[in-house]
């Protein structure tokens, strides 16, 4: 009997998804959350044929060096800036992500942050929980927030998540502007009721700016002090994309000095660390990178990652055709050292 291929799962995952993997593989799944060092990653990946990894696992050339066994790395996330795709491709390793299955949950969450930041939900709750309501003589003009309905929404990065955010804006009777590398097809623009503008027009005109860009070296600090200075002081910034797209220190300063009204942030530069100034600001609504975290969506992401590993290692109906491979060229040319 030939031994089953080995698969490492770097973080605890739904038992039924692990059971699907175990039908084909000898599965080593981490039972507790743990941040793996580069050395640990290198060691773990050296002994397996496939891996399911999380956004905190940085898979780069150094981690892959000397690895002649690994054939597939499935990322639990649509964003894959934790993967060095060139290094994986050079090593003949298939990489995959989890696009589409999370679009609607992330779009929902962008709205949750927008509304919470506009209407000061977190600060008001902190105040209430601190027992400050009784005896406060709360005034009619306390806790005033910003209007959302009828305002202008801007979306920077108009992929499928951005489009989902834009579609929801019709219910709030908002004007929608977007900026993207390329213009959307007319039909999609019509569906989203969205108009393409330059980045600086977007910054200057919107009341709410939602960032949905991928993190690339060019997008680092796409929103920094110069961009924040172009925005209305009454505007709200929402980042559900990636830490590092915003210069968090510049953002904290703008929020403190009243140059920007509020922010809703799900991602941070250097997370899980959060810039200490942001932690002190009542006009920043902060959450720990949970935009995709609904039961249905996280389960779909886990299953899609499993589908990719199963197919890449030659099992199941899609054998040899992992559904969301990021470097399909590896599949076409195959991997010399692993053939
Ligand atoms: C992703 O999938 O990239 C999201 O950031 C996860 O929540």
Boltz pocket constraint, residues with backbone or C-beta under 6 A from the ligand:
constraints:
  - pocket:
      binder: B
      contacts: [[A, 76], [A, 77], [A, 78], [A, 79], [A, 80], [A, 98], [A, 102], [A, 240], [A, 241], [A, 289], [A, 290], [A, 291], [A, 292], [A, 293]]
      max_distance: 6.0
